[in-house]
């Protein structure tokens, strides 16, 4: 098989780089695939979203598709893609059997975005009052883990945003390194002239409200941390930005307490640039955090947890701000960083240094090389992944029959 030239990217949702880290990563990956001159078509079954990126502006064809519908097979027969990218394992479950049927020689790549089963295990550990950084084996053996790991094994290559997730997949689940590729966030670089301490005011908390770790983090900040931060810094405010806030989020808004919900930020970089401190007290989650990368790009010191900083820096001591986990430690870090200009300046310098690895072109180049090499030895690669072949044989049949049953049921309902 020659190097891919015709790429089908199946999105879980339409990319919104100004609303979520997932949207930013999707757009970055599309551009990486385009860099070699490949043609990319983006297909998605989700409803067209308000803040979606106009992919046609970067010469990407957009196709609306339907779940459980043979029209997708027709698209595959027409396109004959030689590389298919699945955006998250849910998309692979839904569409990979159709790809295998119509384009069996197409290379299949899964972009996990983050490891969903790890995020879920940490959420369950939080509910149980257990260690969230290292959930126990029971929580890592959930039905979600079975589904996501099956998807990883079925694909020819899975893109992992965090080395911590790669380590877990290899050590705990026994996934071969041949099936995994590290692709962290990428950045075009930081601001050329970051604002100094005296020209910045207030805290910023930013993130898509539909992402459960963000919603939990915001409620935790409002109830457990902000009252004491505000008591010690009575003139400071916390400006909360995020797309798709639920109606109940407005209950957190308080002019009196200086906790202000601002809604969706059309220009996240601008509001991040003006803030003195970014605060992200994440109690569970996985992957890398786009909000913290944005803070680095704007040289804005940040306060976060071990989960927030995971996979983004080699040691917490080098973080561009403070990494803390207990409520008291988070409060003390936020107040000190906000109040102490010398401390703040040191943190800003570290934030600039933290950004450097994300500006390297090497990860994208390494992915292109990996794809080109894999395309030349795809048959041999698949022979070496017997577990994947076994799962494709059995699991995809079940997805196929379920999808066909849903399609037949819909046709009958329409007929009547």
C-alpha positions in Angstrom: 0.0 0.0 0.0 1.4 3.4 -0.9 1.3 6.4 1.4 -2.2 7.7 2.1 -3.5 10.4 -0.2 -7.3 10.3 0.3 -8.3 10.6 4.0 -11.7 10.3 5.6 -11.9 11.8 9.1 -15.1 10.7 10.9 -15.8 13.2 13.7 -17.8 12.5 16.9 -18.8 16.1 16.7 -18.0 19.0 14.4 -14.8 20.6 15.6 -15.0 23.7 17.7 -11.5 24.8 18.5 -12.7 27.9 20.3 -15.0 25.9 22.6 -13.0 22.8 23.6 -9.6 21.3 23.7 -11.0 18.3 21.7 -11.9 20.7 18.8 -8.5 22.3 18.9 -6.8 18.9 18.7 -9.1 17.7 15.8 -8.2 20.8 13.8 -4.5 20.4 14.5 -4.6 16.7 13.4 -6.4 17.6 10.2 -3.7 20.2 9.4 -1.0 17.6 10.2 -2.6 15.2 7.7 -2.9 17.9 5.1 0.7 18.9 5.4 1.8 16.1 3.1 -0.7 17.3 0.4 -3.3 14.7 1.3 -7.0 15.4 0.6 -9.1 15.3 3.8 -12.9 14.8 4.0 -14.6 15.4 7.3 -17.8 13.4 7.9 -19.9 13.7 11.0 -23.3 12.5 12.2 -23.8 15.1 14.9 -26.0 18.2 14.4 -24.3 21.2 12.9 -23.1 23.3 15.9 -23.2 27.0 16.5 -19.5 27.4 17.1 -18.1 24.9 14.6 -15.0 25.7 12.6 -15.6 26.4 8.8 -13.5 23.5 7.5 -14.1 24.6 3.9 -11.8 27.5 4.7 -8.9 25.1 4.9 -9.9 23.1 1.8 -11.5 20.3 3.8 -14.7 18.8 2.3 -17.6 18.5 4.8 -20.1 15.7 4.6 -23.1 15.1 6.9 -23.7 11.4 7.5 -26.3 9.4 9.4 -26.0 6.7 12.0 -27.2 3.2 11.2 -27.6 4.1 7.5 -26.3 2.4 4.4 -25.7 5.8 2.8 -22.4 5.8 4.6 -21.4 2.7 2.7 -22.2 4.5 -0.5 -19.9 7.3 0.6 -17.1 4.8 1.2 -17.6 3.2 -2.2 -17.4 6.6 -3.8 -14.5 7.9 -1.9 -12.4 4.8 -1.5 -10.3 6.3 1.3 -6.9 4.8 1.9 -6.8 6.2 5.5 -9.8 6.5 7.9 -9.5 8.4 11.2 -12.0 7.7 13.9 -12.6 10.6 16.4 -12.9 8.7 19.7 -13.8 5.1 20.2 -17.6 5.7 20.0 -17.1 6.6 16.3 -15.0 3.6 15.7 -17.7 1.3 17.2 -20.4 2.9 15.0 -18.6 3.0 11.6 -15.5 0.7 11.5 -17.5 -2.4 10.5 -18.7 -0.5 7.4 -15.2 0.6 6.6 -13.9 -3.0 7.0 -16.7 -4.1 4.6 -16.2 -1.5 1.9 -12.5 -0.6 2.2 -10.7 -3.5 3.9 -7.3 -2.2 2.8 -7.8 1.3 4.3 -5.6 2.1 7.3 -7.6 2.8 10.4 -6.4 5.3 13.0 -8.1 6.0 16.3 -7.7 9.4 17.9 -8.6 8.7 21.5 -8.6 12.5 22.4 -8.1 11.3 26.0 -8.5 7.9 27.6 -12.2 7.8 28.4 -11.9 4.7 30.7 -9.2 6.4 32.8 -11.3 9.6 33.1 -14.3 7.5 34.1 -12.3 5.4 36.6 -11.1 8.5 38.2 -14.6 9.9 38.4 -15.8 6.8 40.2 -12.8 6.9 42.5 -13.7 10.5 43.4 -17.2 9.4 44.3 -15.9 6.7 46.5 -13.4 9.0 48.2 -10.4 6.9 46.8 -7.1 7.9 45.1 -8.1 9.5 41.8 -4.6 9.6 40.3 -4.3 5.8 40.5 -7.7 4.1 40.4 -7.8 0.5 41.5 -8.0 -2.4 39.0 -11.7 -2.9 39.5 -12.5 0.7 38.3 -10.1 0.2 35.4 -12.0 -2.9 34.3 -15.3 -1.3 33.6 -17.5 -1.9 30.6 -16.3 1.4 29.2 -12.7 0.1 29.5 -13.6 -3.1 27.7 -15.2 -1.2 24.8 -12.4 1.4 24.5 -9.6 -1.1 24.7 -11.3 -3.3 22.1 -11.5 -0.3 19.8 -7.8 0.4 20.3 -6.9 -3.2 19.5 -9.1 -3.2 16.4 -7.4 -0.2 14.9 -4.0 -0.1 13.2 -2.8 2.8 15.3 -4.1 4.8 18.2 -3.1 8.4 18.9 -2.5 9.1 22.5 -2.2 12.7 23.8 -0.4 11.8 27.1 2.6 9.6 27.9 0.9 8.7 31.2 -1.9 7.1 29.2 0.5 5.2 27.0 2.2 3.9 30.1 -1.1 2.7 31.6 -2.1 1.0 28.3 1.1 -0.9 28.2 1.6 -1.8 31.8 -2.0 -2.4 32.9 -3.7 -3.5 29.8 -0.8 -5.0 27.9 -1.3 -3.1 24.7 1.6 -3.3 22.3 3.7 -0.2 21.6 3.2 -1.0 17.9 -0.4 0.0 18.2 0.2 3.3 20.0 1.6 6.7 18.9 2.2 9.7 21.2 0.8 12.9 19.7 0.5 15.7 22.2 -1.1 19.1 21.8 0.6 21.4 19.3 1.0 25.1 19.6 2.0 27.8 17.2 3.8 29.6 20.0 3.1 32.1 22.8 2.3 35.7 22.7 5.2 37.9 21.7 4.5 40.5 24.3 2.8 39.1 27.4 1.2 41.6 29.7 3.0 42.2 33.0 1.7 41.6 36.5 0.4 45.2 37.0 -1.7 45.2 33.9 -3.5 42.0 34.7 -6.5 41.5 37.0 -8.7 38.7 38.4 -8.8 34.9 38.0 -10.0 33.0 35.0 -11.6 29.6 34.8 -12.4 28.4 31.3 -13.7 25.2 29.8 -16.6 23.6 27.9 -19.5 23.0 30.3 -20.4 19.8 28.5 -17.1 18.2 29.6 -17.9 16.6 33.0 -14.5 17.2 34.6 -14.9 20.9 33.9 -18.4 21.1 35.4 -17.3 19.3 38.5 -14.2 21.5 38.8 -16.3 24.6 38.5 -18.7 23.6 41.2 -15.8 22.6 43.5 -14.1 25.9 42.9 -17.3 27.8 43.7 -18.3 25.9 46.8 -15.0 24.8 48.4 -12.3 27.2 47.2 -13.6 30.6 46.1 -15.2 31.7 49.4 -11.9 31.7 51.2 -9.9 33.0 48.2 -12.4 35.9 48.0 -12.1 36.5 51.7 -8.4 36.9 51.5 -8.6 38.8 48.1 -11.8 40.9 48.4 -11.2 42.9 45.2 -10.4 39.8 43.1 -13.0 38.3 40.8 -13.2 34.9 39.1 -14.3 35.2 35.5 -15.8 31.9 34.2 -15.9 31.3 30.4 -17.2 28.3 28.6 -19.5 27.1 25.8 -22.9 25.5 26.4 -23.5 26.4 30.0 -26.5 24.5 31.4 -29.3 26.6 33.0 -28.2 25.4 36.5 -24.8 27.0 36.0 -26.4 30.4 36.5 -27.0 29.5 40.1 -23.2 29.7 40.6 -23.1 33.3 39.3 -22.7 35.9 42.1 -22.0 39.6 41.7 -21.6 39.9 45.5 -19.0 37.1 45.6 -17.2 38.3 42.5 -17.9 34.9 40.8 -19.0 35.9 37.3 -20.2 33.6 34.5 -19.3 35.2 31.2 -20.4 32.6 28.8 -18.6 31.6 25.6 -15.4 33.4 24.8 -15.1 34.2 21.1 -11.5 34.9 21.7 -10.2 32.7 24.5 -6.6 34.0 24.0 -7.7 37.6 24.7 -9.4 36.9 28.0 -6.6 34.6 29.1 -4.1 37.2 28.3 -5.8 39.8 30.6 -6.1 37.4 33.6 -3.6 37.4 36.4 -4.1 33.7 37.3 -5.8 30.8 35.5 -7.4 28.4 38.0 -8.3 24.8 37.1 -8.9 22.6 40.2 -9.7 19.4 38.2 -10.5 16.5 40.5 -10.7 13.9 37.7 -10.0 13.7 34.0 -7.4 12.4 31.6 -5.3 13.5 28.7 -3.8 17.0 28.4 -5.7 20.1 29.2 -6.3 22.7 26.5 -7.1 25.5 29.0 -3.7 25.1 30.6 -1.9 25.1 27.2 -3.8 28.4 26.5 -2.5 29.8 29.8 1.1 28.9 28.8 0.6 30.5 25.4 -0.5 33.8 27.0 2.2 33.5 29.8 -0.6 33.4 32.4 0.5 31.5 35.6 -1.9 28.7 36.6 -3.0 26.8 39.6 -4.1 23.3 39.0 -4.1 19.7 40.4 -1.8 16.8 39.6 -4.5 15.5 37.2 -4.6 18.9 35.5 -0.8 19.0 35.0 -0.5 15.3 34.1 1.3 14.7 30.8 2.1 18.3 30.3 5.3 18.8 32.3 8.1 16.5 33.6 7.8 17.5 37.2 5.4 19.7 39.2 8.3 21.9 40.3 8.6 23.1 36.6 5.0 24.0 36.3 4.2 27.5 35.2 2.4 28.2 38.5 1.5 25.8 41.2 0.3 22.2 41.3 -1.6 21.3 44.5 -4.3 18.8 45.4 -5.9 19.6 48.8 -8.4 22.4 49.1 -6.2 24.3 51.5 -3.1 23.9 49.3 -5.1 25.1 46.3 -6.4 28.2 48.2 -2.9 29.1 49.5 -1.4 28.7 46.0 -4.1 30.8 44.4 -3.8 33.6 46.9 0.0 33.6 47.0 0.3 33.6 43.2 -2.2 36.4 42.8 -0.8 38.6 45.6 3.0 38.1 45.3 4.4 39.8 42.2 7.8 38.2 42.6 6.3 34.7 42.9 4.0 35.5 39.9 6.9 36.6 37.7 8.8 33.4 38.4 5.7 31.4 37.5 5.3 33.3 34.3 8.9 32.5 33.3 8.2 28.8 34.0 5.0 29.0 31.9 6.9 30.2 28.9 9.4 27.4 29.3 6.6 24.8 29.7 5.2 25.9 26.3 8.4 25.1 24.3 7.9 21.4 23.8 4.4 22.0 22.4 5.8 24.3 19.7 8.0 21.6 18.2 7.1 20.2 14.7 8.7 16.9 15.6 5.5 15.1 16.9 3.6 15.9 13.7 6.5 14.9 11.5 6.9 11.7 13.5 3.2 10.9 12.9 3.6 11.4 9.2 6.6 9.1 9.1 4.8 6.5 11.2 1.8 6.5 8.8 4.0 6.3 5.7 6.0 3.4 7.2 2.9 1.6 8.3 1.2 2.0 5.0 4.0 0.0 3.4 3.7 -2.9 5.8 0.1 -2.8 6.8 -0.6 -6.5 6.0 2.3 -7.6 8.2 1.4 -5.2 10.9 -2.2 -6.7 11.0 -0.8 -10.2 11.1 1.1 -9.3 14.2 -2.1 -8.0 16.0 -4.0 -11.3 16.4 -6.1 -9.9 19.3 -7.2 -7.1 17.0 -8.1 -9.5 14.2 -10.0 -11.6 16.7 -11.9 -8.6 18.0 -12.7 -7.4 14.5 -14.1 -10.8 13.6 -16.4 -11.0 16.6 -17.1 -7.5 17.9 -17.7 -5.9 14.6 -20.3 -8.5 13.7 -22.3 -7.5 16.7 -22.0 -3.8 15.9 -23.0 -4.6 12.3 -26.1 -6.6 13.3 -27.2 -4.1 15.9 -26.8 -1.2 13.4 -28.7 -3.2 10.7 -31.5 -4.0 13.2 -31.9 -0.3 14.1 -31.9 0.6 10.4 -34.6 -2.0 9.6 -36.7 -0.9 12.6 -36.5 2.7 11.4 -37.6 1.7 7.9 -40.5 -0.2 9.2 -41.6 2.7 11.4 -41.4 5.0 8.3 -43.4 2.6 6.2 -46.2 2.6 8.7 
